[in-house]
């Protein structure tokens, strides 16, 4: 009964179009099993992995017209992790793209049975997420706000309503819950088989019992695969090998890093209750109890994510098909206790089986999708973090779009393989990180939480010096960055444990750093920024960069240019600053998490010319941001060089001596809108220059500052950051950066046609600044990011960044406003009048706060500080 429900792997359509063993019930005669069909010699795409993810990719490629596709499975279809999947399709997700994937999957599975004739076990049961604490309820309310504006029915309900929907649930410790009525249950293996059936009918060839042993690569491109049954030439290879994806990635002529690691995952199955549970009873998710509970043939299936997970297969691959691993009741006991507390009537219920199966997890709890940065045509979709059935349909769709069209239909950067570097592929790192990740699946994630494992991996030369001065750290792309500095006498432990959706304990600390940036001078270590040098023997560097970037880089030597690296749609693949060091040499500064993505983008598009070179010099330079009106005094005294605006204008770069150190690249830019300089220091001089700056700056009131202060400064100045506000679907015209585009620079550049079209026809979203007007900073929930924006009571977009402005003494949110036709829902052009004539509200966990919208920064308010009640409406109209 157990195997039949969870896999039903013996089911096959009447006329299967894939080959392999076990095509029919087991026979006493070995001859009854037909021989497998021969492999094709070539195909356009080879997909490795016959679980729900691989089947979804094949299905969607065929739907998009790519039918010369071969799907290879080392065992039987759906016999891996998919076979043991709990079958819960849940749309309750924090990350927008994950929510969209789950919603698409739900809709796809709902119609899949009718499309294919394969019974998928789809049952719309709904789900109830329980909250035992007020903070958990706030977290659920934030999710509910996102679900509702996405058109997914959802409501926050009381404990009594929970009992009405599921009478066996103990509600005595609950403060509320979230009910999503359209969540569903499926037979995961049958969903996979249905997708495979549809793909097969559309021409996809499926071969079971076929293992990929080697991926063939020539000149940085996929050319084929070697299997235990022969070789297949192909243009594209898709690694959907689940927990084996890491090993498979290293099996090619060039290794492809896919950072994931398996952990044991436990759930139990029971016999039916005396009064069997109805098939439509909602699924229960109890994150504070770390468990989930669903109906299973009149009994229950219940598992969870324990605090002390058990990683496995660290040494590598050891199973062809996944079998049920060894039971461990002692390990499962905390989850069993949580289950019996939540459903006390189960005490006497007979347990049928404890299932132990491997699940793969990634370093940041998000799945891995996209093309390898080192091998063209090598795509990956793996690391589902125990949500493969929820994400499988949508993830397969986006990856297929990416392959066929060159880009997916949504911004998938949070899932992109290129968000990781090779440093995250250490097996030791992965083993330790997944031991933290698995409990985090249920832990309450308040804003700006940080991973604790795999830290101090990439550090600035100043790390120990800053740490001794009270630096509190966060991590970005493996690099340690300072959040803020704890003053002497503050309770460090209390601050480290401060986690809240409300006003945080670091509020006054960051405020004092911001004040110093505005009135004196601060130093922020920004060494994590990505830094490339691009040079040539002739004009190749300039000509190539002119084509790949939207602004005009043919500027005098020593000038710095803000520019976008755009795609063909005009969207930002990168937002950076480029300094012209000489006629044939350029220094490019990009966000920290652009190191892999930007390198791959440029490498794939720069001409293959031995006279043109690009070097990643991120590790060669320590970057200090010297911010504030007294920065010029500190720098001039240390360099004995004139630093006045006449000698050192804005957006200028000079190589200078600072203290005893030569060769310091000094730029008149701070990335905040405040006066100051960026110092790019060869790492061997970093400690000397830092000490000199701090010693000289004492008489000017210098202090250290962190990224939280930087965030507040840049948001109140309406500065957009890539990865937060800007992405591949956002153009300069949509975020007020037309001045960073030179449409008439004398040569074509990537994205130019799309921008010309927008200039002529208008844009369908506008980057907008919002000031919360009726928000109490001390008492109300804070906006962080992702809050819905309402105009005249109608949803028009979401915030992308939020911060408290210590200058305005109010919260500032940045986000995009769309214009939808009220009758048809069609997107319309967003005009300045549309922005200015609306009444706006920001939804924070279900509570709406009035906001004033602006398309330009409130520059007139930055000259002096005003209290809230002194900021009159007339002040908002100034620009």
N, C-alpha and C positions, 0 to 999 in steps of 0.2 A: 504493500500500500504506500509506504514512504517513497520508494523510488518512482512509483507510478505518478504520484502527485508532483514531486519536485522536478522530475525530468521527463518522464514518458518518452525516453529516448528511443523506444522501439517503434514509435509511430513514424510512418513514412507515407508520402503521397502515393497514389496508385501508380504513377509513372515517374519515378524519380529521375532527375537529370544530373545527379551527381554520382560519383563512383566511390567505392570503398568497401570495407567489410561490413558485416552485420546489417545487410540490407533487409533481412527478414528474420522471423523468429528462429531461435537456435535450432539446428537440425542435428540429428545423430550422424549424418553423413557429411564429411568435410567437403565433398564434391558439390553439395547443394549450394555452396556459397559461390556466386559468380566471381570471376577474376575482375580486378579493378580496371577501369578504362585507362588507356595510355594518356600520359600527360601531353598537353600541346607543347610544341617546340617554342612557341612565342606567344606573347599576349601584351596588351597595352599596360595592364595593371595586374600585379599579383598581390593579393591580400593574404596575410598570414594570421590565422586565428579564426576558429569557427564558433566562437561564442556570440553573445548578443551584439557585441560591439563590431566584430568583423562582419557578421551577417548584415548589420545595419549599413555599414559602409558599402558593401557590395550591392545591397538593395537600392541605396540612394544613387550610387554611380549609374546603375542601370536605368533608373528613372530619369536621370539627367542625360541619357543617351550614350553613355560609355558602356558598351556591352561586351567588349573584348576584355573581359575580366576573369581571372582565375582565383578562386578562394581555396586555400589550402588549410587543412586541419590535421594536426599530428595524430590525433585519436579519432574520436567521433564528434560530430557536431554537438555543441552544447554540453559536452562532457567535462568541461573545465569548471571554473568558478561559477559560470552561469547555471550549471546543474544544481548547485546548492544554494543559489540565491533565494532570499526569503520572498521575493516577488512583490514587494511593496513599491508602488509608484507614487512618489510624494513630490509635490511642487513647493513645499515649504522650505525655501532656500534663501540664504542671506545674500548670495552673489547674484546679480541680475542675470548674467548669461546662463548660470546654472538653473535659475528659475525658468528661463525661456526654453532651455533644453528639456527640462522635465515636463513642462506644459506641452511642448510639441510631442514628446514621447507618449504622453497620456492620450492625446488625440489620435496619434498614429495607431497605437495598440487597440484603441476602441473600434477602429474600422478595419483592422488587419484581418480579423476572422472572416468578415464578409468579402474582403478582397481576395483571400487565398483559399478559403474553405478549411483552413487549419484551426482547430479549436485552441484558443490561446488562454482560456480560463479567465478572460477579462471580467472583472466584477467591480462596479463602481460602489465602493463601501464608504468612502470618506475617511478622513483621519482626524484624530483629536490629539493635539500636542498639549501636554499638561504643564502647569507652572506651580511649583511649590513655594516660590519666592516672588516678591514684587519685581526684582531685577529680571528674573526669567520672564515674567509677564510683560515687562517693557520690551524685552527682546522679541517676544512673540507679536506684540503690537506693531513693532517696526516691520516685521515680516508681513503681517496682515495688511499694512498700508501699501506695501509693494504689490502684494497679490491682488488687492482690490483694484488698483489703477491699471493692472495688467488685464483686467476683465475676468479674473479667476475668483469665483465666489468664495468668501472667507469671512468669518466673524469671530470676535472674541466673546466667549461664553462664560457663564458662572459655573461653579462646581455642581450646583443642582442640575443645570442643563447637561453637564457631563453624565451625571447619574441617569438622566432620562434617556440619553443616547446609548449608554452602555451600563446596564444595571449591575454588572459584576464589579465595577470599579469602586474602590475605596476612595472617597473624596475628602476625608477628614482633614488632610494636610494641604489641600489645594487652595490657591488664591484665585485661580481662573484657568482658562485654557483657550486654545485656538482651534476652531473647527473648520476644516476644508472639505466640503461635501463631495467634491468631484475627484478626490484622490481615489486610487484603485488598487486592486490586487490582480496579478496575472500568474500564470505558469511560465516562469522565465525561460525554461528550455523550449517550451512550445512557441513562445514568441520568437525565439531564435530560429526555430525550424520554419515558422511561417515566413519570416523575412528571407530565409534561404530559399524557400519554395518560390516566393515571388521573384527573387533575383534570378533563380534558375529558369523560370518561365520567360524571363526577359533576356536570356542568352548567357548569363554568368555560368561558367563551369565550376563545379564544386568537387573537390577531391579530398576524401578523408584518408586516414592512415598514411599521410604524406608529410614528412618533416622537412622543414627548411634548415639546411645545415650551413649555408653560406650565402651572403648577399654580394653579388658581383658589382664592382664599382670601377669605372675608368674615368680619369680626368675630372673627378669630383661629381660624377653623375652615376645613377643606378643604370646598370645594363642588363641585369638578370639575376636569377637565383639558382642555387644548386640545392637539390633535394635528394632524399634517399631513393628517389625513383627517377632521377634524371634532372636535366637542366632546362630552365625556361628563360628565354630572353624576354626582357620587359623594359618599359620606359619608367614605370612607377612601381614602387614597392610600399606597401602599407603594413606597418608592424602593429598588429592588434593581438599580440601574444599574451596579454594580461600579465600575470606575475612572472612570465618568462621573457617579457619584453626587454628587460635589462640585459640578460644574457644574449638574446638575439641581436640586440643593438651592437654588441661587441663581436659579433660573428662575421662582420663584413670585412672587405678589404680595407676600409677605413672605419674605425669605431664610431658609432653614434650613441651619444650619452643619453640615457633615458632613466632619470632618477626615480626609482620606485623600489619598494621592498615589501615582502609578504609578512603578514601576521596571522596567527591562528584566530579564527572567529567562531564563536560558539552560539548555538541556539538549541532549544529543546522542542520536542514534539510530544504531544499528549494524546491519549485516547479520547474519544468524544466524551463530553459532559453527559450527566444523566439526562439533562434537557439540552441537547446539542445546540451550540451557538448557531444563530442564523447566519447564513452566508453573507448577509449584507451588514453585519455588525461592524462598526467603524474600527479601523486600526488605531491602536493606542501608541503614542510616543511619549515616554516619560523621561525626558533628558536629565532631570535632577536625580532620578533613580537609575539612569544609564541604561534603560531597557526599552524595547519595543514589543508589542503584543498584537498578533493578528489571528483571525479565525483560520483554522485548518481542519477541514472535514469534520466540523462539529466540535473539535477540540481546539487547542491553541498551538501556535508556534511563537516562541518568545526567545529573543536573544538580546545582546547588548554590547556595549563597549566598555570593558573593564578598565580600572585604573592601572593595572599591571599587565599589559599585553605581553604575548609571547611571540616575538619575531621568529621566523624560520626561513630555511633555505638561504641563509646568508652566504654559505659556501657555494651556492649555485644550484643548478637544475638537478633534480633527482627523481622526478615522476613524469611519466608519459601522459597519463590522465590522472586527474585528481581523485583520490579516494578519500573516504571519510577518515580523518586522522584519529588518533587515539583519544578516547574520552578522558576528561580531567574534571571530575566532579568537585574536587577541592578548589580548583581554579574558578569554576563556574558558580561556586556557592554564593558570593556576594550578589550576583545577578539573580540567582534563584530566590534569595531572601527578599530582594527588591520586588520581584514578581509576586511573591506571596503577600507582601505588605500591600501591594496595589490591588491584588485579587485574592483576598483571604479565603474565599470559597473553594479555591483550588487545592487546599491542603490535602484532601483525600483523593485527588485526581491521579490516576495512574500515568506515569511517564512512559512513553513509548521508546524514545531514543534521544540521546544527546549528540547532536551533530557538531563536528569540529572540522571546519574547512578553511583553507587559506584565502585571504583577501589581500590585494595589493594596495598600498598607500603611498602617497607622494609627500615630499617635504613640506608642502604648504596646504595640504588637504584639498587641492583642486586637481582635476584630471589633467592629463598631458595630451596635447593636440597640436598638430601642425607639421611643417616641413623641417627637416634637419637643417641647422645652420651651416653644416659642413658638407653635406651630400645632397645635391639637387635630385629631386624625384623620390626621396626617401621620406615618407610621411609616417606619422605615429598617432595612434589613438589608444591610450592605455592609462592605467592608474586611476581607477574609478572610485577608490576610497569607499567601497561598500555601497555604491550608488549606481552600479552599472545598469540595472534595469530602468532606473529613473532617468538616467542621462543617455542611455544607449541610442534611442531613436533620434533625439536631437543632435547628439554629438556626431553620429554617423552622417546626418544631413549636412552639418556645417563643414565637416572634413571633405565630403564629396563635392560640395560647392567650391571649396578651396582648391581642390585638384582640377576641377573642370573649368571654373571661371577665373582662377587665379586669386580669388579672395572669397571668404564666406559672406553671408548676408548680414551678419551681426559682428559686433566687435568682440573677438574672442581672445584679445590680448591677455586677460587674466588666466587663460588656459594654455597659452602658447608655449611650446617646448622651449622657445628661445628666451623665456623669462629665467631659465636656469643656465648656469655655466657648468663647466666640467668639474668645478670644485664641489658641486652637490652630488657627484657620482661616487664618492668614496663609500665603500660598503660599510665601513665603521660609522661614518656620518649617517648613512641611511638607516642602519640598524638602530642607532640611538634616537634618531629623529622620529621614526615611526612608532617607537615606544612612547613618545610624547604625543604624536599626532592622533593615535587611536583613542586615547582618553578625551582628547580635545573635540572629538566628534560630538560629545555630549556636554562638555564643559561650557559654562556661560562665557561668551566672548564679548566683553565690553569693548568700546572703542579704544584703539591704540594699544591692544595687548601685544605681547611679543613672545616668540618662541624662546625657550630656555636652553635647548640642546643645539649642538653645532655652532656654538658662539665663539667669538674671538678667533675666527678663521681668517678674516681679512681685516687688518687694522692699520691705522695711520701710524707713522713713527712717533706721533705724539700721544698714543693711547695711554701709556702708563702715566705720563705727566698730567693728562687731563683727568684720568681716573682718580689720581691722588687729590685732585682739586674738587671732587664731588660730582663728576660727570655721571649721569644716568644714561644708559645706552639702549639703543634700538638697533635692529639689523635690517639692511637693505642689500639684496643681491649678495649676501654673505659678508657685507662690509659693516663694521661697527660704526655707528654714527651717534652723536650726542643728542639726546632729547632736550636736556636742560642741566644746569648745575645746581646741586643742593648746597645752600649756604651753610657755613659752619654753625653747629648747634641744632640743626634741624634733625628730626627723627628719620633717618634714612630708611629703616625697615618699614616704618609706617607709610612713607611715600611709595616705596616699592610695592606695597600690598594694596595701595589705593586703586580700586577698580569701581567705576561708576558710570552711569549714563548721565549723571548730573554734573554740577560744577566740580572739577577735580581738585585734589589737594595741591597740585603744582600751579594752580592759577596765579597766585601772587608771585611765585618765583619767576615764571615766564613773563609776567607783567613787568617786573623789575628789569629783566633782560631787554625787553622791548623798549622800555623807557631809556635805558642806557644807549641803545642803538640810535635813538632819536635825538638824544641830548648830548651824548659824549662819544664814546667809541667802544665797539665790541669786536671780539674775534670769534669766528665760527670756523671750525675745521670742516672743510668740504672736500676732503681728499678723495671721497668715493666717486666723485664725478668721473664719467667716462671721458678719456682724452685720447684723441688720434692725431697723428701728424701725417699729412698728405703732401708729397712733393714730387717733382719731376725735373728732368734735365732741360726740357723745353716748356711749351705752354700746355702740355697735356693735363696737368693738375687743374689749372684754371678752367680750361675748356670742359673737362669732365664735371667739375663741381658746378659750373654755370648751368650745365644740363640737368644735374641731379638736385639742385636747390633753387628755391623760388626767388630769393633775393639776389641782388647784383653783387657778386663777389669780386668784380674787377674794380677794386677800390685801392687807394694809395697804401703802400706798405705801412703797417702800424695801425690800421683801422680794424675795428671789430664790427662784425655784421651779425645781427639776429636774423635767423632764417629758418624756414621749414624745409624738411626733406619730405617731399610729397609723393603720393602714389598717383596713378593715372586718374583716379577720381578726385584728386585735389586734396585728399585727406592726409593728415600728419602721420608719417611713419617715424618721424623724429622732429624734435624742436631743439635747436641748438644755437650756439654762438661760435662763429668762426673768425679767427684773427689771421690777417695776412702778415706772415713773418718776413717774407721776402717776395720777390716777383714770382717765384716758383715754389713757394712753401707756405702751407696753411696749418693752423693749429685749431682743432675742432673740439669743443666742449659740449657734452651731451649729458642727459640724466643718467644716474647710476645704473638703472636697470636697462639701459640701452646698449650695454657693452657687447652682448652677443647679437642682439637683433640688428643694431646699426652696422656692426662689422659685416654681418652676413648680407645685409641689404646692399651696402656699398661694394663688397667684394663681388657680388653677382652682377653688378651693373657697371663697374669701372672697366675700361678696356684692358685687355690682356696685353700689356705693354711693359717691357722690361725697364723702360725709362720712367715709369710711373710707379711710385711706391706708397704704401700705406702702412703705418706702424701704430700698434696699440701701445701708448706710453702712459696708460693710466697709473701703472705702478711706479713710474719714474718721477712723478711729481706729487708733492704734498700741496694741497690747495688751502690757503687761508683767506677767509672773507673778512676784510677789515671794514666794518660798517659804522657810519655815524659822521656827524659834522666835524669831529676832531681827528678823523682818520687821516686827513691831509696833513695835519700837524705832525702826527706820529711818523708818517712815511717820509715827509720832507726832512725831518731831523735825522732819520736813520740813513737816508740816501744822499744827503747833501746835494739834492737835485731839486730844481724848481717843479712844484707839483700844482701850480696855480692852473685855473681853467684855460688860461692862454697857452701854457706850455703842455698841459695834459688835459685835453678836452674829453668830454664824455665819449664812451665807446672807442677808447684808444688803447693801444698796447705798446709798452716799451720794455726792453730788457735792461734791468738796472742792478745796481749793487744795493743790498740791504744789510747793514752791519758789515761784517767781513765777507759776506757771501756774494759771489758774482753770479750772473746768469739767471736772475730772478725775473720771470715774466710777470709784469704788473699790468693789469687791465683796469680801466676806470668803469667798473660795472660791479653790481652787488647782487643781482637777481631779486632785489626787493623793491626797487624804486628809491631807496635811500641813498645818500651820497656815500662814497667809499671806493674800495679797490679790492680786486681779487689778486692774490699773490700765488703764482705757480712756481714752487720752489723745488729744485732737485732734492731728492729725499735725503741725501747726505748732509744737506744744510738745514733740514727742517727744524731740528731742535734748536739750533743756534738762532735762526731767524725768529722762531716763536719766542724764545727767551728775550731777544733784543726788543721785539715788539711789545711784550708785556712790561719789560723794565722801562722802556721809553714812555709807554702809555700811562704809567702810574700817575703822572702829574696831570693827565687829561681825564682821569677817572675810568680807565680801561677795565674791562672785565670780560670773562668768557661768556659765550651764549651758545644756544643749541638750535636744533631744527624746529622746535616748537615756536620759538620766537620768530624764526625765518618764515614759518608758515603764516603766522598772524600778520607779519609785515607785508608779505606778497599778496595775501588775499584782500587786505584792506586797500591795496593799491590796484586791485583787479588784474593781477598777473596770473595767467593760466599756466599750469604745469602739465607737461606730457605725462600720460599714464594716469592722471587724475582727472584733468579737465579736457585734455586734447587726446585724440586717438585717430586711428586710420579712417574713421568716418566723419571727422571734423575738419573743415577747411578753414583757411585764414579768413575768408569772407564771412564765415559764420561766427567768428570769435573776435571780430574787430581788429584783425591784424593785416588789413589791406596794405598798410604802410611797410610791411615786411615782404611784400610781393612786388616785383618789378616786371610787369607784363610787357614792357617795352624795352627790355635790356639788350635787345639786338639779336637774341637767339632764342630758340625754343627751349623749354624746360619741362620736365615731367609734371603733369597736372595742369599745364597752362590752359589747355582747351576747356577743361572742367571749370576753371576759375573764370575764364572769359564768359562762359555760359551763365555762371552765377552772377557775374557782374551785370550782365544784360537782363537776366530774368528774375533775379532776386534769390534769396535763400529761404530755406524751409525750417531753419532753427536759428536762434540768436543767443549768443553767450551773454548772460545778464547777471548783474550784481543785485543782491537783495539785502536790505537792512531790516532786521526784525524790529518791529515797533512796539508790540505789547508783550514782550518777552522778559521775564524776570530771571536774570542770570543766576541769582542765588537759589531760587526756588523751583524754576521750571526745568524740564528736560532739555538738554542741549541738542542742537543739530550737529551732526558729525559729517555725514555725506549720504547720498542716496535718498534724501527725503523728497516726497512728491511735492510738486509746485502746482498751485491752483490759481487760475486767473478767472475772476468773476464766477467763482464756484466750480469751474471746469478744470480738469486735469490737463496740464500743458507740458509737463516735463519733470525732471528730477535734478536735485542739487548734485554737484560733482565735488565740491570742496566747501568746507565751512570752518570758520575760526572766530574767536572772540577778538574784536578790534579794541585794543586798549586806548586807541586815539578817540574813536567814536563812542566808546563805552557801550557798545552794542554788538550783537552777533552779526556777522556778515556771511552770507551764503552766495556761492557762485553756482550757476547752472544754466541749462539750455531751455529756452522757451520755444515750443512748437505752436502752430496755429492749425487747428483741425476744424473742418466744416461741421457745424452743429448737427446737420441733417445726415450727411453722407459719411462723415468721418474722414473725408479726403484731406490730405495735407495741403495747406495753402501757404503762400509766401508770407513770411514774417516781416512786417515793416516796422520802422521806428515808431510810428503812431500806434501800431498794435501794442507794442511794449509799453509805451508811455501812458496809454489811455486805460489800462487795465487796473483792477484792484486785486492784489495778490495775497496769497496765504501760503505758508510753508507747513506741511503736515509732519509733526514730530510724534511718532508712535500713536497716531490717531487723534492728536490734538492739534488744531490749526492755529497758527499765529500770523497776524497781519504783517505784511512786509512791503517796503517801498522798493520799486525796481528802478535800476539805472543802467544805461548802456556805457557809461563812462565813470571813472573813479571819482570819488568825492574829494578832489584835490583841494578845493577851497577850505575844507575842514581840517587839513593836515598842518596848517600853519600854527595853530594853537589848540590846546585841549579845551573841550567843552563838556559840561555835564549833559546827561540825557535830556533833561527838561529844558536845556538852553538851545538844543538843536531844533530850530524851527523849520517848518516845511519849506520856506523860501531858500534855506541853505541847501536843500536837496536839488534845487533846480540849477545851481551853479555848476559849471564844468571847469 
